[in-house]
């Protein structure tokens, strides 16, 4: 994962509500899977293993976010475990076929969570963060992000 992607994910996490956080975790999973594809094509097996292990950790985070008081969580758990095991097969076989199967399943789930997140207008989970505004200013091709600090004392007061 590139540094720009890490910064973008960090910003998105700080501004996300519950459903938005799930979408970000899916995006992180897909990013690590893309990293694994690139490492596979380059025959860089250490980077390949690391990317797939990080993709598995993204799935572990999705599993830990499940609320088992709902019946849907049990079904999602089974799918997540299958995907995690498929990635493990790709790890020891050094073949992306099983990981691609997991990616297809996760993509279908991602589309559903993305649709649900678009309808969720609840407040962000992190309250004490800077508000980020992004837009095109002074040029058609330049994206400028501005952080506005609504409260200058965001930390602890002693």
C-alpha positions as CSV (number, residue, x, y, z in Angstrom):
1,X,0.0,0.0,0.0
2,X,1.4,3.4,-1.0
3,X,1.8,6.2,1.5
4,X,-0.9,8.3,-0.3
5,X,-3.4,5.5,0.1
6,X,-2.6,5.2,3.8
7,X,-3.2,8.9,4.2
8,X,-6.4,8.7,2.3
9,X,-7.7,5.7,4.3
10,X,-6.7,7.5,7.6
11,X,-8.7,10.5,6.5
12,X,-11.7,8.4,5.5
13,X,-11.6,6.5,8.8
14,X,-11.6,9.7,10.8
15,X,-14.6,11.0,8.9
16,X,-16.6,7.8,8.7
17,X,-19.7,6.6,10.5
18,X,-20.3,2.9,11.3
19,X,-21.4,1.8,7.8
20,X,-18.7,3.9,6.2
21,X,-16.1,2.2,8.3
22,X,-17.1,-1.1,6.9
23,X,-16.8,0.2,3.4
24,X,-13.3,1.5,4.2
25,X,-12.3,-1.9,5.5
26,X,-13.5,-3.5,2.2
27,X,-11.4,-0.9,0.3
28,X,-8.4,-1.7,2.3
29,X,-8.9,-5.4,1.6
30,X,-9.1,-4.8,-2.2
31,X,-6.0,-2.6,-2.0
32,X,-4.0,-5.4,-0.4
33,X,-5.3,-7.9,-2.9
34,X,-4.2,-5.6,-5.7
35,X,-0.8,-5.4,-4.0
36,X,-0.7,-9.2,-3.9
37,X,-1.5,-9.3,-7.7
38,X,1.4,-6.9,-8.4
39,X,3.8,-8.9,-6.3
40,X,2.7,-12.1,-7.9
41,X,3.3,-10.6,-11.4
42,X,6.8,-9.5,-10.3
43,X,7.5,-12.9,-8.6
44,X,8.2,-11.1,-5.3
45,X,7.1,-13.8,-3.0
46,X,7.8,-12.0,0.3
47,X,5.7,-9.0,-0.8
48,X,3.0,-11.5,-2.1
49,X,2.8,-13.2,1.3
50,X,2.8,-9.9,3.2
51,X,0.0,-8.5,1.0
52,X,-2.2,-11.6,1.4
53,X,-1.6,-11.7,5.2
54,X,-2.7,-8.1,5.4
55,X,-5.8,-8.9,3.3
56,X,-6.5,-11.7,5.8
57,X,-6.2,-9.2,8.7
58,X,-8.7,-6.9,6.9
59,X,-11.1,-9.8,6.8
60,X,-10.4,-10.4,10.5
61,X,-11.4,-6.8,11.2
62,X,-14.6,-7.3,9.3
63,X,-15.3,-10.4,11.4
64,X,-14.7,-8.6,14.6
65,X,-17.1,-5.9,13.6
66,X,-20.0,-8.4,13.2
67,X,-22.9,-8.0,15.6
68,X,-24.1,-11.6,16.2
69,X,-27.4,-10.5,17.7
70,X,-28.6,-10.3,14.0
71,X,-29.1,-13.5,12.0
72,X,-27.3,-11.9,9.0
73,X,-24.1,-11.8,10.9
74,X,-23.9,-15.6,11.1
75,X,-24.1,-15.7,7.3
76,X,-21.5,-13.0,6.8
77,X,-19.2,-14.8,9.3
78,X,-19.4,-18.0,7.1
79,X,-18.6,-16.0,4.0
80,X,-15.7,-14.1,5.7
81,X,-14.2,-17.3,7.0
82,X,-14.4,-18.9,3.5
83,X,-12.7,-15.9,2.0
84,X,-10.0,-15.9,4.6
85,X,-9.4,-19.6,4.1
86,X,-9.3,-19.1,0.3
87,X,-6.6,-16.5,0.7
88,X,-4.7,-18.9,2.9
89,X,-4.8,-21.4,0.1
90,X,-3.4,-18.8,-2.3
91,X,-0.6,-18.2,0.2
92,X,0.6,-21.8,0.3
93,X,-0.2,-22.6,-3.3
94,X,1.4,-19.4,-4.7
95,X,-1.6,-19.1,-7.0
96,X,-4.1,-16.3,-7.1
97,X,-7.1,-18.4,-8.2
98,X,-8.5,-18.9,-4.7
99,X,-7.8,-15.3,-3.8
100,X,-9.7,-14.2,-6.9
101,X,-12.7,-16.3,-5.8
102,X,-12.6,-14.5,-2.5
103,X,-12.3,-11.2,-4.2
104,X,-15.4,-11.9,-6.3
105,X,-17.4,-12.8,-3.2
106,X,-16.2,-9.8,-1.3
107,X,-17.0,-7.5,-4.3
108,X,-20.6,-8.6,-4.2
109,X,-20.8,-7.9,-0.4
110,X,-19.0,-4.6,-0.9
111,X,-21.6,-3.4,-3.4
112,X,-24.4,-4.1,-0.8
113,X,-22.5,-2.3,2.0
114,X,-21.7,0.6,-0.3
115,X,-25.4,1.0,-1.1
116,X,-26.3,0.8,2.6
117,X,-23.6,3.3,3.5
118,X,-24.9,5.8,1.0
119,X,-28.3,5.8,2.9
120,X,-26.7,6.0,6.4
121,X,-26.6,9.7,7.4
122,X,-25.5,9.1,11.0
123,X,-22.7,11.1,12.6
124,X,-19.0,10.1,12.3
125,X,-17.8,7.8,15.0
126,X,-14.7,10.0,15.8
127,X,-16.0,13.2,17.3
128,X,-12.8,15.1,18.1
129,X,-11.3,15.3,14.6
130,X,-10.6,18.0,12.1
131,X,-13.2,18.5,9.4
132,X,-11.8,18.0,5.9
133,X,-13.1,19.8,2.9
134,X,-12.0,18.9,-0.6
135,X,-12.7,20.6,-3.9
136,X,-11.3,22.1,-7.1
137,X,-9.9,25.5,-6.6
138,X,-7.7,27.7,-8.8
139,X,-7.4,25.1,-11.5
140,X,-9.3,22.4,-13.2
141,X,-6.8,19.6,-12.4
142,X,-5.8,20.5,-8.9
143,X,-7.6,18.9,-5.9
144,X,-7.1,20.9,-2.7
145,X,-8.0,19.5,0.7
146,X,-8.5,21.9,3.6
147,X,-8.6,21.0,7.2
148,X,-10.5,23.4,9.4
149,X,-10.0,23.1,13.2
150,X,-13.3,24.1,14.7
151,X,-11.9,23.7,18.2
152,X,-8.3,24.5,18.8
153,X,-8.1,22.4,22.0
154,X,-8.6,19.0,20.5
155,X,-6.4,17.2,23.0
156,X,-6.5,16.7,26.7
157,X,-6.7,19.7,29.1
158,X,-4.5,19.5,32.2
